[in-house]
Amino acid sequence: MLYRSLFPRDLFADLDRLQGEIQRNLEISPSIRGLTRGFPAMNVGSTPKSVEIYAFAPGIAPESLEVQVERGVLTVAGERQPDPLPEKATAHIDERFAGRFRRVVTLPDDVDTTAVEARYRDGVLHITVPRKEAAQPQRIAIQ
């Protein structure tokens, strides 16, 4: 009985819950869109012929975006200017990201980094990295 009085049964459960809360707060930052992991938000997928990357960066001029591929790593970088406030105005909530950003995607070994295409339309940067011809599936005729 002395053990129970020194160490309440819920102490370890409380410590476990506290550790989980600390980890969640350090890993993901809250924003107006919910829980995010970085700016710009990205979708990365692949097809048999290419790797497709979508970066969602509304309100950014295409000239301020930089896409670079080096040693199998694709980097999207740029800067979003802060929205100017009218004179003598006070911002009560300012959740839109402003400043420099950089996102990095490691590409698979079977892509052709010399033929990368990037298009920006309606706030979405679409990057296509084609796969090498040798890496694409081939149908073998049976004799």
N, CA, C and O atoms as a GROMACS GRO file, in nm:
protein
  572
    1MET      N    1   0.081  -0.120   0.000
    1MET     CA    2   0.000   0.000   0.000
    1MET      C    3   0.086   0.126   0.000
    1MET      O    4   0.044   0.229  -0.053
    2LEU      N    5   0.203   0.119   0.058
    2LEU     CA    6   0.291   0.234   0.060
    2LEU      C    7   0.331   0.274  -0.082
    2LEU      O    8   0.346   0.393  -0.111
    3TYR      N    9   0.347   0.176  -0.170
    3TYR     CA   10   0.383   0.202  -0.310
    3TYR      C   11   0.277   0.287  -0.379
    3TYR      O   12   0.310   0.381  -0.451
    4ARG      N   13   0.150   0.255  -0.356
    4ARG     CA   14   0.041   0.332  -0.417
    4ARG      C   15   0.036   0.474  -0.364
    4ARG      O   16   0.003   0.565  -0.440
    5SER      N   17   0.065   0.496  -0.242
    5SER     CA   18   0.057   0.632  -0.189
    5SER      C   19   0.172   0.718  -0.240
    5SER      O   20   0.154   0.839  -0.254
    6LEU      N   21   0.289   0.660  -0.267
    6LEU     CA   22   0.402   0.738  -0.318
    6LEU      C   23   0.391   0.764  -0.467
    6LEU      O   24   0.428   0.871  -0.515
    7PHE      N   25   0.340   0.668  -0.541
    7PHE     CA   26   0.330   0.679  -0.686
    7PHE      C   27   0.186   0.656  -0.727
    7PHE      O   28   0.144   0.542  -0.745
    8PRO      N   29   0.110   0.762  -0.741
    8PRO     CA   30  -0.029   0.744  -0.783
    8PRO      C   31  -0.036   0.672  -0.917
    8PRO      O   32   0.055   0.683  -1.000
    9ARG      N   33  -0.141   0.600  -0.937
    9ARG     CA   34  -0.156   0.518  -1.055
    9ARG      C   35  -0.154   0.599  -1.184
    9ARG      O   36  -0.108   0.548  -1.286
   10ASP      N   37  -0.203   0.720  -1.183
   10ASP     CA   38  -0.212   0.801  -1.304
   10ASP      C   39  -0.086   0.882  -1.334
   10ASP      O   40  -0.082   0.950  -1.436
   11LEU      N   41   0.014   0.877  -1.250
   11LEU     CA   42   0.134   0.958  -1.271
   11LEU      C   43   0.201   0.924  -1.403
   11LEU      O   44   0.236   1.015  -1.479
   12PHE      N   45   0.219   0.798  -1.434
   12PHE     CA   46   0.286   0.758  -1.556
   12PHE      C   47   0.200   0.789  -1.679
   12PHE      O   48   0.253   0.824  -1.784
   13ALA      N   49   0.070   0.776  -1.666
   13ALA     CA   50  -0.020   0.812  -1.776
   13ALA      C   51  -0.012   0.962  -1.803
   13ALA      O   52  -0.014   1.004  -1.919
   14ASP      N   53  -0.004   1.042  -1.697
   14ASP     CA   54   0.008   1.187  -1.714
   14ASP      C   55   0.141   1.224  -1.779
   14ASP      O   56   0.145   1.313  -1.865
   15LEU      N   57   0.248   1.158  -1.740
   15LEU     CA   58   0.378   1.185  -1.801
   15LEU      C   59   0.379   1.146  -1.949
   15LEU      O   60   0.435   1.217  -2.032
   16ASP      N   61   0.317   1.035  -1.981
   16ASP     CA   62   0.309   0.990  -2.120
   16ASP      C   63   0.228   1.090  -2.203
   16ASP      O   64   0.267   1.122  -2.316
   17ARG      N   65   0.116   1.137  -2.150
   17ARG     CA   66   0.033   1.235  -2.220
   17ARG      C   67   0.110   1.366  -2.241
   17ARG      O   68   0.103   1.425  -2.349
   18LEU      N   69   0.183   1.411  -2.140
   18LEU     CA   70   0.262   1.534  -2.150
   18LEU      C   71   0.371   1.520  -2.256
   18LEU      O   72   0.393   1.613  -2.334
   19GLN      N   73   0.439   1.407  -2.260
   19GLN     CA   74   0.542   1.385  -2.360
   19GLN      C   75   0.483   1.388  -2.501
   19GLN      O   76   0.543   1.444  -2.592
   20GLY      N   77   0.366   1.327  -2.519
   20GLY     CA   78   0.299   1.329  -2.649
   20GLY      C   79   0.262   1.470  -2.693
   20GLY      O   80   0.277   1.504  -2.810
   21GLU      N   81   0.213   1.551  -2.600
   21GLU     CA   82   0.177   1.689  -2.633
   21GLU      C   83   0.300   1.770  -2.672
   21GLU      O   84   0.294   1.850  -2.766
   22ILE      N   85   0.410   1.752  -2.604
   22ILE     CA   86   0.533   1.824  -2.636
   22ILE      C   87   0.581   1.784  -2.775
   22ILE      O   88   0.620   1.871  -2.853
   23GLN      N   89   0.581   1.656  -2.807
   23GLN     CA   90   0.624   1.611  -2.939
   23GLN      C   91   0.536   1.667  -3.049
   23GLN      O   92   0.587   1.711  -3.152
   24ARG      N   93   0.405   1.667  -3.029
   24ARG     CA   94   0.314   1.721  -3.130
   24ARG      C   95   0.338   1.870  -3.152
   24ARG      O   96   0.332   1.916  -3.266
   25ASN      N   97   0.365   1.945  -3.048
   25ASN     CA   98   0.386   2.089  -3.062
   25ASN      C   99   0.520   2.120  -3.128
   25ASN      O  100   0.531   2.223  -3.195
   26LEU      N  101   0.619   2.037  -3.111
   26LEU     CA  102   0.748   2.062  -3.174
   26LEU      C  103   0.752   2.020  -3.319
   26LEU      O  104   0.824   2.082  -3.398
   27GLU      N  105   0.678   1.919  -3.358
   27GLU     CA  106   0.684   1.866  -3.493
   27GLU      C  107   0.600   1.945  -3.593
   27GLU      O  108   0.644   1.965  -3.706
   28ILE      N  109   0.484   1.992  -3.555
   28ILE     CA  110   0.392   2.053  -3.649
   28ILE      C  111   0.347   2.187  -3.594
   28ILE      O  112   0.314   2.199  -3.475
   29SER      N  113   0.345   2.289  -3.679
   29SER     CA  114   0.300   2.420  -3.635
   29SER      C  115   0.158   2.446  -3.685
   29SER      O  116   0.128   2.417  -3.800
   30PRO      N  117   0.071   2.501  -3.600
   30PRO     CA  118  -0.065   2.527  -3.643
   30PRO      C  119  -0.073   2.649  -3.735
   30PRO      O  120   0.007   2.742  -3.723
   31SER      N  121  -0.169   2.648  -3.826
   31SER     CA  122  -0.192   2.762  -3.913
   31SER      C  123  -0.340   2.770  -3.944
   31SER      O  124  -0.418   2.691  -3.892
   32ILE      N  125  -0.378   2.865  -4.026
   32ILE     CA  126  -0.518   2.883  -4.060
   32ILE      C  127  -0.573   2.762  -4.136
   32ILE      O  128  -0.693   2.735  -4.129
   33ARG      N  129  -0.487   2.689  -4.208
   33ARG     CA  130  -0.530   2.573  -4.285
   33ARG      C  131  -0.527   2.445  -4.201
   33ARG      O  132  -0.546   2.336  -4.256
   34GLY      N  133  -0.503   2.454  -4.074
   34GLY     CA  134  -0.492   2.335  -3.991
   34GLY      C  135  -0.346   2.310  -3.958
   34GLY      O  136  -0.269   2.404  -3.938
   35LEU      N  137  -0.308   2.186  -3.951
   35LEU     CA  138  -0.171   2.151  -3.917
   35LEU      C  139  -0.090   2.136  -4.044
   35LEU      O  140  -0.124   2.057  -4.131
   36THR      N  141   0.019   2.213  -4.056
   36THR     CA  142   0.100   2.210  -4.176
   36THR      C  143   0.244   2.175  -4.142
   36THR      O  144   0.284   2.182  -4.026
   37ARG      N  145   0.320   2.139  -4.242
   37ARG     CA  146   0.459   2.102  -4.222
   37ARG      C  147   0.554   2.196  -4.294
   37ARG      O  148   0.676   2.177  -4.282
   38GLY      N  149   0.508   2.294  -4.365
   38GLY     CA  150   0.597   2.386  -4.432
   38GLY      C  151   0.525   2.467  -4.537
   38GLY      O  152   0.411   2.438  -4.574
   39PHE      N  153   0.593   2.569  -4.586
   39PHE     CA  154   0.539   2.650  -4.693
   39PHE      C  155   0.637   2.647  -4.806
   39PHE      O  156   0.757   2.660  -4.782
   40PRO      N  157   0.595   2.632  -4.928
   40PRO     CA  158   0.458   2.605  -4.970
   40PRO      C  159   0.420   2.459  -4.947
   40PRO      O  160   0.505   2.371  -4.942
   41ALA      N  161   0.290   2.436  -4.932
   41ALA     CA  162   0.240   2.299  -4.921
   41ALA      C  163   0.272   2.227  -5.051
   41ALA      O  164   0.263   2.286  -5.159
   42MET      N  165   0.310   2.100  -5.042
   42MET     CA  166   0.351   2.026  -5.161
   42MET      C  167   0.282   1.890  -5.169
   42MET      O  168   0.253   1.827  -5.068
   43ASN      N  169   0.257   1.850  -5.293
   43ASN     CA  170   0.216   1.713  -5.324
   43ASN      C  171   0.323   1.656  -5.415
   43ASN      O  172   0.363   1.719  -5.513
   44VAL      N  173   0.371   1.536  -5.383
   44VAL     CA  174   0.472   1.470  -5.466
   44VAL      C  175   0.420   1.331  -5.499
   44VAL      O  176   0.381   1.256  -5.410
   45GLY      N  177   0.421   1.298  -5.628
   45GLY     CA  178   0.374   1.167  -5.672
   45GLY      C  179   0.456   1.120  -5.790
   45GLY      O  180   0.541   1.193  -5.841
   46SER      N  181   0.430   0.998  -5.833
   46SER     CA  182   0.505   0.947  -5.946
   46SER      C  183   0.416   0.865  -6.038
   46SER      O  184   0.314   0.810  -5.996
   47THR      N  185   0.456   0.860  -6.162
   47THR     CA  186   0.392   0.778  -6.263
   47THR      C  187   0.503   0.692  -6.322
   47THR      O  188   0.620   0.713  -6.288
   48PRO      N  189   0.472   0.595  -6.408
   48PRO     CA  190   0.579   0.516  -6.470
   48PRO      C  191   0.673   0.601  -6.555
   48PRO      O  192   0.787   0.562  -6.579
   49LYS      N  193   0.627   0.718  -6.602
   49LYS     CA  194   0.709   0.801  -6.690
   49LYS      C  195   0.769   0.925  -6.624
   49LYS      O  196   0.857   0.988  -6.683
   50SER      N  197   0.723   0.962  -6.503
   50SER     CA  198   0.774   1.086  -6.444
   50SER      C  199   0.748   1.093  -6.294
   50SER      O  200   0.672   1.014  -6.238
   51VAL      N  201   0.813   1.191  -6.231
   51VAL     CA  202   0.784   1.230  -6.093
   51VAL      C  203   0.715   1.366  -6.103
   51VAL      O  204   0.766   1.457  -6.169
   52GLU      N  205   0.600   1.379  -6.039
   52GLU     CA  206   0.520   1.502  -6.047
   52GLU      C  207   0.521   1.570  -5.911
   52GLU      O  208   0.492   1.508  -5.809
   53ILE      N  209   0.553   1.699  -5.910
   53ILE     CA  210   0.560   1.777  -5.787
   53ILE      C  211   0.471   1.899  -5.804
   53ILE      O  212   0.483   1.972  -5.903
   54TYR      N  213   0.383   1.921  -5.709
   54TYR     CA  214   0.296   2.038  -5.707
   54TYR      C  215   0.326   2.116  -5.580
   54TYR      O  216   0.317   2.063  -5.469
   55ALA      N  217   0.362   2.244  -5.597
   55ALA     CA  218   0.385   2.334  -5.483
   55ALA      C  219   0.276   2.441  -5.488
   55ALA      O  220   0.260   2.510  -5.589
   56PHE      N  221   0.201   2.454  -5.380
   56PHE     CA  222   0.088   2.547  -5.376
   56PHE      C  223   0.135   2.678  -5.312
   56PHE      O  224   0.152   2.688  -5.191
   57ALA      N  225   0.158   2.779  -5.399
   57ALA     CA  226   0.215   2.907  -5.356
   57ALA      C  227   0.136   3.023  -5.414
   57ALA      O  228   0.188   3.096  -5.499
   58PRO      N  229   0.012   3.043  -5.369
   58PRO     CA  230  -0.067   3.153  -5.424
   58PRO      C  231  -0.012   3.288  -5.380
   58PRO      O  232   0.042   3.303  -5.271
   59GLY      N  233  -0.027   3.386  -5.469
   59GLY     CA  234   0.015   3.522  -5.436
   59GLY      C  235   0.163   3.548  -5.453
   59GLY      O  236   0.212   3.654  -5.413
   60ILE      N  237   0.236   3.455  -5.511
   60ILE     CA  238   0.379   3.473  -5.532
   60ILE      C  239   0.404   3.489  -5.681
   60ILE      O  240   0.355   3.411  -5.762
   61ALA      N  241   0.480   3.592  -5.716
   61ALA     CA  242   0.513   3.615  -5.856
   61ALA      C  243   0.605   3.504  -5.905
   61ALA      O  244   0.697   3.464  -5.833
   62PRO      N  245   0.583   3.452  -6.026
   62PRO     CA  246   0.670   3.344  -6.077
   62PRO      C  247   0.817   3.384  -6.083
   62PRO      O  248   0.905   3.298  -6.072
   63GLU      N  249   0.845   3.513  -6.100
   63GLU     CA  250   0.984   3.559  -6.105
   63GLU      C  251   1.056   3.544  -5.971
   63GLU      O  252   1.178   3.536  -5.966
   64SER      N  253   0.980   3.540  -5.862
   64SER     CA  254   1.043   3.528  -5.730
   64SER      C  255   1.061   3.383  -5.687
   64SER      O  256   1.111   3.356  -5.578
   65LEU      N  257   1.020   3.288  -5.772
   65LEU     CA  258   1.039   3.146  -5.743
   65LEU      C  259   1.166   3.096  -5.810
   65LEU      O  260   1.202   3.140  -5.920
   66GLU      N  261   1.234   3.006  -5.742
   66GLU     CA  262   1.356   2.945  -5.796
   66GLU      C  263   1.346   2.794  -5.783
   66GLU      O  264   1.323   2.742  -5.673
   67VAL      N  265   1.363   2.724  -5.895
   67VAL     CA  266   1.362   2.577  -5.896
   67VAL      C  267   1.499   2.533  -5.941
   67VAL      O  268   1.549   2.576  -6.046
   68GLN      N  269   1.559   2.446  -5.862
   68GLN     CA  270   1.696   2.401  -5.892
   68GLN      C  271   1.709   2.252  -5.864
   68GLN      O  272   1.651   2.200  -5.768
   69VAL      N  273   1.784   2.183  -5.950
   69VAL     CA  274   1.814   2.040  -5.931
   69VAL      C  275   1.964   2.024  -5.925
   69VAL      O  276   2.036   2.069  -6.014
   70GLU      N  277   2.011   1.959  -5.818
   70GLU     CA  278   2.154   1.935  -5.803
   70GLU      C  279   2.174   1.802  -5.730
   70GLU      O  280   2.124   1.784  -5.619
   71ARG      N  281   2.247   1.712  -5.792
   71ARG     CA  282   2.281   1.581  -5.733
   71ARG      C  283   2.159   1.505  -5.683
   71ARG      O  284   2.160   1.449  -5.574
   72GLY      N  285   2.054   1.503  -5.764
   72GLY     CA  286   1.936   1.426  -5.729
   72GLY      C  287   1.846   1.491  -5.626
   72GLY      O  288   1.758   1.425  -5.571
   73VAL      N  289   1.866   1.620  -5.597
   73VAL     CA  290   1.784   1.691  -5.500
   73VAL      C  291   1.720   1.811  -5.570
   73VAL      O  292   1.790   1.894  -5.628
   74LEU      N  293   1.588   1.820  -5.564
   74LEU     CA  294   1.515   1.932  -5.622
   74LEU      C  295   1.484   2.031  -5.512
   74LEU      O  296   1.433   1.994  -5.406
   75THR      N  297   1.513   2.158  -5.536
   75THR     CA  298   1.489   2.264  -5.438
   75THR      C  299   1.395   2.366  -5.496
   75THR      O  300   1.415   2.413  -5.608
   76VAL      N  301   1.292   2.402  -5.420
   76VAL     CA  302   1.201   2.511  -5.455
   76VAL      C  303   1.221   2.618  -5.350
   76VAL      O  304   1.201   2.594  -5.231
   77ALA      N  305   1.260   2.737  -5.394
   77ALA     CA  306   1.286   2.846  -5.300
   77ALA      C  307   1.224   2.974  -5.353
   77ALA      O  308   1.191   2.983  -5.471
   78GLY      N  309   1.207   3.070  -5.267
   78GLY     CA  310   1.152   3.198  -5.308
   78GLY      C  311   1.124   3.286  -5.188
   78GLY      O  312   1.171   3.260  -5.077
   79GLU      N  313   1.047   3.390  -5.213
   79GLU     CA  314   1.014   3.483  -5.106
   79GLU      C  315   0.875   3.540  -5.130
   79GLU      O  316   0.841   3.578  -5.241
   80ARG      N  317   0.797   3.544  -5.024
   80ARG     CA  318   0.666   3.608  -5.029
   80ARG      C  319   0.676   3.737  -4.951
   80ARG      O  320   0.717   3.739  -4.834
   81GLN      N  321   0.639   3.846  -5.017
   81GLN     CA  322   0.642   3.976  -4.953
   81GLN      C  323   0.524   3.990  -4.858
   81GLN      O  324   0.416   3.939  -4.886
   82PRO      N  325   0.544   4.058  -4.744
   82PRO     CA  326   0.431   4.078  -4.652
   82PRO      C  327   0.327   4.170  -4.714
   82PRO      O  328   0.360   4.259  -4.792
   83ASP      N  329   0.202   4.148  -4.678
   83ASP     CA  330   0.094   4.234  -4.726
   83ASP      C  331   0.102   4.368  -4.652
   83ASP      O  332   0.105   4.370  -4.529
   84PRO      N  333   0.105   4.480  -4.726
   84PRO     CA  334   0.115   4.610  -4.660
   84PRO      C  335  -0.016   4.646  -4.590
   84PRO      O  336  -0.125   4.620  -4.642
   85LEU      N  337  -0.004   4.705  -4.473
   85LEU     CA  338  -0.121   4.752  -4.399
   85LEU      C  339  -0.143   4.900  -4.429
   85LEU      O  340  -0.046   4.974  -4.450
   86PRO      N  341  -0.266   4.943  -4.432
   86PRO     CA  342  -0.291   5.087  -4.448
   86PRO      C  343  -0.227   5.164  -4.331
   86PRO      O  344  -0.205   5.110  -4.223
   87GLU      N  345  -0.200   5.290  -4.356
   87GLU     CA  346  -0.135   5.373  -4.254
   87GLU      C  347  -0.221   5.378  -4.128
   87GLU      O  348  -0.343   5.393  -4.137
   88LYS      N  349  -0.158   5.366  -4.013
   88LYS     CA  350  -0.221   5.369  -3.880
   88LYS      C  351  -0.316   5.251  -3.856
   88LYS      O  352  -0.402   5.257  -3.769
   89ALA      N  353  -0.299   5.144  -3.933
   89ALA     CA  354  -0.382   5.025  -3.912
   89ALA      C  355  -0.309   4.930  -3.818
   89ALA      O  356  -0.186   4.928  -3.813
   90THR      N  357  -0.384   4.851  -3.746
   90THR     CA  358  -0.330   4.751  -3.656
   90THR      C  359  -0.376   4.614  -3.701
   90THR      O  360  -0.496   4.593  -3.724
   91ALA      N  361  -0.285   4.522  -3.713
   91ALA     CA  362  -0.321   4.384  -3.749
   91ALA      C  363  -0.357   4.308  -3.622
   91ALA      O  364  -0.278   4.303  -3.527
   92HIS      N  365  -0.474   4.250  -3.620
   92HIS     CA  366  -0.517   4.172  -3.504
   92HIS      C  367  -0.486   4.024  -3.523
   92HIS      O  368  -0.454   3.954  -3.427
   93ILE      N  369  -0.495   3.977  -3.647
   93ILE     CA  370  -0.458   3.840  -3.681
   93ILE      C  371  -0.377   3.846  -3.810
   93ILE      O  372  -0.421   3.907  -3.908
   94ASP      N  373  -0.261   3.785  -3.810
   94ASP     CA  374  -0.176   3.785  -3.929
   94ASP      C  375  -0.121   3.643  -3.947
   94ASP      O  376  -0.013   3.612  -3.898
   95GLU      N  377  -0.196   3.559  -4.017
   95GLU     CA  378  -0.160   3.418  -4.030
   95GLU      C  379  -0.102   3.383  -4.166
   95GLU      O  380  -0.063   3.268  -4.187
   96ARG      N  381  -0.096   3.477  -4.257
   96ARG     CA  382  -0.042   3.448  -4.390
   96ARG      C  383   0.110   3.454  -4.383
   96ARG      O  384   0.167   3.552  -4.335
   97PHE      N  385   0.174   3.349  -4.433
   97PHE     CA  386   0.319   3.339  -4.429
   97PHE      C  387   0.382   3.448  -4.516
   97PHE      O  388   0.336   3.472  -4.627
   98ALA      N  389   0.486   3.514  -4.465
   98ALA     CA  390   0.564   3.610  -4.542
   98ALA      C  391   0.711   3.586  -4.509
   98ALA      O  392   0.746   3.556  -4.395
   99GLY      N  393   0.796   3.601  -4.610
   99GLY     CA  394   0.939   3.582  -4.589
   99GLY      C  395   0.996   3.479  -4.686
   99GLY      O  396   0.927   3.434  -4.777
  100ARG      N  397   1.122   3.444  -4.665
  100ARG     CA  398   1.190   3.347  -4.751
  100ARG      C  399   1.146   3.206  -4.714
  100ARG      O  400   1.118   3.175  -4.598
  101PHE      N  401   1.141   3.121  -4.815
  101PHE     CA  402   1.108   2.980  -4.791
  101PHE      C  403   1.194   2.894  -4.881
  101PHE      O  404   1.250   2.939  -4.981
  102ARG      N  405   1.204   2.766  -4.841
  102ARG     CA  406   1.283   2.668  -4.916
  102ARG      C  407   1.231   2.529  -4.884
  102ARG      O  408   1.223   2.490  -4.768
  103ARG      N  409   1.196   2.454  -4.989
  103ARG     CA  410   1.153   2.316  -4.972
  103ARG      C  411   1.243   2.228  -5.057
  103ARG      O  412   1.283   2.267  -5.167
  104VAL      N  413   1.276   2.109  -5.007
  104VAL     CA  414   1.369   2.019  -5.073
  104VAL      C  415   1.304   1.883  -5.090
  104VAL      O  416   1.241   1.831  -4.998
  105VAL      N  417   1.319   1.825  -5.212
  105VAL     CA  418   1.265   1.693  -5.242
  105VAL      C  419   1.378   1.608  -5.298
  105VAL      O  420   1.443   1.648  -5.395
  106THR      N  421   1.402   1.492  -5.238
  106THR     CA  422   1.502   1.400  -5.291
  106THR      C  423   1.438   1.319  -5.403
  106THR      O  424   1.332   1.259  -5.385
  107LEU      N  425   1.504   1.319  -5.519
  107LEU     CA  426   1.451   1.251  -5.636
  107LEU      C  427   1.506   1.109  -5.645
  107LEU      O  428   1.616   1.083  -5.597
  108PRO      N  429   1.431   1.016  -5.706
  108PRO     CA  430   1.482   0.880  -5.724
  108PRO      C  431   1.598   0.879  -5.824
  108PRO      O  432   1.617   0.975  -5.898
  109ASP      N  433   1.672   0.771  -5.826
  109ASP     CA  434   1.790   0.760  -5.913
  109ASP      C  435   1.756   0.747  -6.061
  109ASP      O  436   1.842   0.774  -6.145
  110ASP      N  437   1.635   0.706  -6.095
  110ASP     CA  438   1.602   0.678  -6.235
  110ASP      C  439   1.540   0.796  -6.310
  110ASP      O  440   1.474   0.774  -6.412
  111VAL      N  441   1.559   0.920  -6.263
  111VAL     CA  442   1.502   1.036  -6.332
  111VAL      C  443   1.607   1.106  -6.417
  111VAL      O  444   1.727   1.096  -6.392
  112ASP      N  445   1.560   1.178  -6.518
  112ASP     CA  446   1.647   1.255  -6.607
  112ASP      C  447   1.641   1.401  -6.563
  112ASP      O  448   1.547   1.472  -6.598
  113THR      N  449   1.740   1.445  -6.487
  113THR     CA  450   1.738   1.581  -6.431
  113THR      C  451   1.771   1.688  -6.535
  113THR      O  452   1.764   1.807  -6.505
  114THR      N  453   1.807   1.648  -6.657
  114THR     CA  454   1.836   1.747  -6.761
  114THR      C  455   1.709   1.789  -6.835
  114THR      O  456   1.714   1.883  -6.915
  115ALA      N  457   1.597   1.724  -6.812
  115ALA     CA  458   1.474   1.754  -6.884
  115ALA      C  459   1.360   1.796  -6.791
  115ALA      O  460   1.244   1.769  -6.819
  116VAL      N  461   1.392   1.862  -6.681
  116VAL     CA  462   1.291   1.905  -6.584
  116VAL      C  463   1.210   2.021  -6.642
  116VAL      O  464   1.266   2.112  -6.703
  117GLU      N  465   1.079   2.016  -6.624
  117GLU     CA  466   0.991   2.124  -6.668
  117GLU      C  467   0.917   2.180  -6.548
  117GLU      O  468   0.873   2.105  -6.461
  118ALA      N  469   0.903   2.314  -6.543
  118ALA     CA  470   0.829   2.380  -6.436
  118ALA      C  471   0.732   2.479  -6.496
  118ALA      O  472   0.768   2.560  -6.582
  119ARG      N  473   0.605   2.472  -6.450
  119ARG     CA  474   0.502   2.564  -6.496
  119ARG      C  475   0.430   2.622  -6.374
  119ARG      O  476   0.405   2.550  -6.277
  120TYR      N  477   0.398   2.751  -6.379
  120TYR     CA  478   0.328   2.817  -6.269
  120TYR      C  479   0.198   2.874  -6.323
  120TYR      O  480   0.197   2.954  -6.416
  121ARG      N  481   0.088   2.831  -6.263
  121ARG     CA  482  -0.043   2.878  -6.308
  121ARG      C  483  -0.140   2.880  -6.191
  121ARG      O  484  -0.150   2.783  -6.116
  122ASP      N  485  -0.209   2.990  -6.175
  122ASP     CA  486  -0.312   3.006  -6.071
  122ASP      C  487  -0.261   2.972  -5.932
  122ASP      O  488  -0.333   2.911  -5.852
  123GLY      N  489  -0.137   3.009  -5.901
  123GLY     CA  490  -0.082   2.988  -5.768
  123GLY      C  491  -0.025   2.849  -5.744
  123GLY      O  492   0.014   2.818  -5.632
  124VAL      N  493  -0.020   2.765  -5.847
  124VAL     CA  494   0.033   2.629  -5.833
  124VAL      C  495   0.155   2.613  -5.923
  124VAL      O  496   0.147   2.634  -6.044
  125LEU      N  497   0.266   2.576  -5.863
  125LEU     CA  498   0.388   2.545  -5.938
  125LEU      C  499   0.389   2.395  -5.963
  125LEU      O  500   0.392   2.315  -5.869
  126HIS      N  501   0.387   2.355  -6.091
  126HIS     CA  502   0.385   2.214  -6.128
  126HIS      C  503   0.519   2.180  -6.192
  126HIS      O  504   0.556   2.238  -6.294
  127ILE      N  505   0.592   2.088  -6.130
  127ILE     CA  506   0.723   2.047  -6.178
  127ILE      C  507   0.714   1.901  -6.223
  127ILE      O  508   0.667   1.815  -6.149
  128THR      N  509   0.761   1.876  -6.345
  128THR     CA  510   0.763   1.740  -6.400
  128THR      C  511   0.908   1.698  -6.421
  128THR      O  512   0.983   1.766  -6.491
  129VAL      N  513   0.946   1.587  -6.361
  129VAL     CA  514   1.081   1.532  -6.378
  129VAL      C  515   1.065   1.397  -6.447
  129VAL      O  516   1.021   1.300  -6.384
  130PRO      N  517   1.099   1.389  -6.578
  130PRO     CA  518   1.079   1.263  -6.650
  130PRO      C  519   1.176   1.154  -6.604
  130PRO      O  520   1.288   1.182  -6.559
  131ARG      N  521   1.132   1.032  -6.618
  131ARG     CA  522   1.219   0.918  -6.588
  131ARG      C  523   1.304   0.887  -6.712
  131ARG      O  524   1.263   0.917  -6.824
  132LYS      N  525   1.420   0.828  -6.692
  132LYS     CA  526   1.507   0.789  -6.803
  132LYS      C  527   1.438   0.679  -6.884
  132LYS      O  528   1.363   0.598  -6.829
  133GLU      N  529   1.464   0.677  -7.014
  133GLU     CA  530   1.404   0.576  -7.101
  133GLU      C  531   1.436   0.434  -7.054
  133GLU      O  532   1.349   0.348  -7.058
  134ALA      N  533   1.557   0.411  -7.010
  134ALA     CA  534   1.597   0.276  -6.966
  134ALA      C  535   1.519   0.231  -6.843
  134ALA      O  536   1.504   0.111  -6.820
  135ALA      N  537   1.469   0.326  -6.765
  135ALA     CA  538   1.399   0.292  -6.641
  135ALA      C  539   1.251   0.267  -6.663
  135ALA      O  540   1.183   0.217  -6.574
  136GLN      N  541   1.199   0.300  -6.781
  136GLN     CA  542   1.056   0.282  -6.806
  136GLN      C  543   1.024   0.139  -6.840
  136GLN      O  544   1.106   0.069  -6.901
  137PRO      N  545   0.906   0.094  -6.801
  137PRO     CA  546   0.869  -0.047  -6.829
  137PRO      C  547   0.864  -0.074  -6.978
  137PRO      O  548   0.820   0.010  -7.056
  138GLN      N  549   0.910  -0.192  -7.017
  138GLN     CA  550   0.911  -0.233  -7.158
  138GLN      C  551   0.837  -0.365  -7.170
  138GLN      O  552   0.850  -0.454  -7.086
  139ARG      N  553   0.761  -0.376  -7.275
  139ARG     CA  554   0.692  -0.503  -7.300
  139ARG      C  555   0.785  -0.591  -7.382
  139ARG      O  556   0.839  -0.548  -7.484
  140ILE      N  557   0.803  -0.713  -7.336
  140ILE     CA  558   0.892  -0.809  -7.402
  140ILE      C  559   0.804  -0.908  -7.481
  140ILE      O  560   0.713  -0.970  -7.426
  141ALA      N  561   0.834  -0.919  -7.608
  141ALA     CA  562   0.760  -1.013  -7.693
  141ALA      C  563   0.807  -1.156  -7.662
  141ALA      O  564   0.927  -1.185  -7.650
  142ILE      N  565   0.710  -1.242  -7.650
  142ILE     CA  566   0.740  -1.384  -7.624
  142ILE      C  567   0.743  -1.458  -7.757
  142ILE      O  568   0.651  -1.445  -7.836
  143GLN      N  569   0.850  -1.536  -7.782
  143GLN     CA  570   0.864  -1.606  -7.908
  143GLN      C  571   0.837  -1.753  -7.892
  143GLN      O  572   0.844  -1.828  -7.990
   0.00000   0.00000   0.00000
